[in-house]
Amino acid sequence: MIFSCDFFPCIDYMRHLLREEEFWLNTGEQYIKQSYHTRAYVLGPHQVEVLSVPVKKYSNHALIKDIQIDNSSDWGRKNWKTIENCYRNSPYFEHFEPYIYPLFSKKYEELLVLNKESLTICLKLMKVKKTICHQDFSYYDYKDQFIRFNAKRREENADNLPFLSYPQNFGSAFVSNLSILDLLFMKGLESRDIVMGNIFV
């Protein structure tokens, strides 16, 4: 299957990816503003918060591989502060902080590199061994192999499967399909089995 190159992907993304023996990231995909390319959703004390990566101005129909990060603002520090506010008291924050924090303290130039690194970290923390391959794919030539996730309809998923609920830091109602970060900070090494639907919590 061919996946988009997203920033700390949503749980539905990870659920599909973990079921694939082989997967590819599409570096030839058209960049979409306000999509999972530059956004990840986490649960704060009062609402769902957005981790956002600013990018430089780009021409219409720019490809994800050509998008440059705008480092004129300290976006990494701002996002990390949001993560701390949301998860500092979560069960696995201290376990995973040393792996995740460096991504927000380093200055990346290319969005593709940042997003690939965020996926690499998630797979490592879930103890999933997969090789991340990437290539330019044409939607018209490979449309049956593409799988898409819509950030504007975050609580929907790609194949209409129910989401397994798990304890979250805030609120009494479960918020589904957040960034995989939410699940990792709350359930640690059980995250892989929860994503795959192998256990109930």
N, C-alpha and C positions, 0 to 999 in steps of 0.2 A: 504494500500500500504506500501511497505518496501523501505525506503530511506537510502542512504549512510549517514555517519556521517561527514558532511563537515564544513569547517571553514568559518563563515559568508557567507552563501550560495548565489549562483547566483539567479537572479530574476526568472529564469525559475523553479528552485527548489522550491522557495517560492510559485510560481503560482500553481504548482501541489499540494504542501503540504496544502495550504489553502483550496483547494477543497475537501480534504479528511476529513470525520468525525473522522476517527481514522487512525493514522499512527504510524509506528514503525521505529526506527533507528536500523540498522543492526550492532551489535557489533562483529559479526562473519565474517565480510567482510574482504577479503584480502587487506592489505594496498597497495596502488598504489603510487609510487613515482611521483612527479610533477603533482598531481591531485588536485581536490578540497579538498581532505583531509587536505592538508596543505597550500592551496593557495586561495586567494581571489583577485579579480581584481577591481581596482578603477581607476577613470579617473583623470590624472594629467594634468598640463598645456601644456605639449608637447607630451604625449603619455599615453597609458594605463600602470598603475603601478601595481606591484604585491606585496601584503602583504603575507609574507611567514613565516611559522613556522618551525624552524629547529628541526629535530628529531635525536635521537641517532641511532647508527648503529643497524640494525636488520637483522635477518636471512631471507632467501627467504621464501615466503608464510606466513610471519608474519601477524597476524590479527590486525585489527584496535584497538581492546581493549588492545593489548599488546604493542602498540607503546608508547615510552617515549619521552618527549620533551627534547631537548638539551638546557639547560639553561646556558651553558658556555659563550654564548654571550648575550648581552642585546637586543635580538630580539624584545622585546615588545616596548622598547623605539624607536628603529629604525622604526618599523611599525607605531607607533603613530606619529612620525615626518612626515612620508609620508602622513598619514591621514590629519594632520594639513595643510600640503602644498597643498593638494588637496581640502580640504573642509572648511578651517577656515573661508572663506568668504561666505559660502553657507547659505541659509536662516535658516536652522534648526540646524546648528552645535552647537550653544550655548545651545539649548534645550536638545540635546541628548548627549553632551559631558560627563555630570556627570554619565550617565549610561554605556557608552561604554569605556571611558578611564580606569576605574578600571580593566577591563579584560586585558589590555596591561601593567598594572603596577604590577599585581599579578604574582607570580611564580607558574605556573601549572606544574605538573609532568607528567600527563597522557594526551595524545592528545584527547582521548575520552571525558574526563571531560571538557577540553577547548572548544571543538567543540560543545558539548551539551550546555555549558553556552552561547556560541555565538548565538546559535539558540534561546535559552530562552530569551536573551536580545532583539533579533529582534522581536519575537512574542509579547513581552511586549510593545515595542515601537509602534508596529502596532495595539496594543489593541486587540490582538487575544488571546482568551482563549482556549488553547489546552494542553492536558497532553502529555508530551514527554515520550514515553515508549521505552525501548530498549531491545533487545534480540538477541541471536545468531541464524541466519537463514542460512540454506544451500541453495545455489543458485539452486541446482538441484531439491530440494523439493518444492521451492517456486518461481521458475523463472517467473511465470506468474504475480507475485505480485511485482517484483522488478522494480524500475524506476531509470534510470541511466543518469548522466550528465557528459559530456566530456569536461574537461578543455582545452584540446588541440584543440578542435573545439568549442570555447566558444560561438560564435555567432549563433550556431545551437541550436535547442531546442528539447525536447523529443517528441513532437507530431506535429511539423511543423506549429504551430500557429504563427501569426505575433506578434511582440512585440509592445506594445503601447509606443510611444515616449513621452518624458517629457523634460523640460528644464534641461540642464546640465551646469556645471560651465565653461567648456572649449570647444572650437571648434564650428564650424558651422554644422558639420555632427553628427547626433545622433549615439552614440555608444551603442549597445544593449547588454543586458544580462551581465551586470557587477554584482558585489556583491550587495546585497540588501542595503548595506551601502550607495551606490551612490544615490539610490532613497530616502532613509530615510532622508539624509542630504538635499536633494533638495526639497522634497515635504511633509515631515513630516507626519502628520496623514492622509493625502490623499493617502499615499503609499499603504495601503491595497486595496483601491478601484482601484487604477491604476494597481496593480498586477492582480487583478481579472477581469480587463477589464470593470469595471462598469462606469468609467468616461473617458473622453478624455480631454487632456490638450494641 
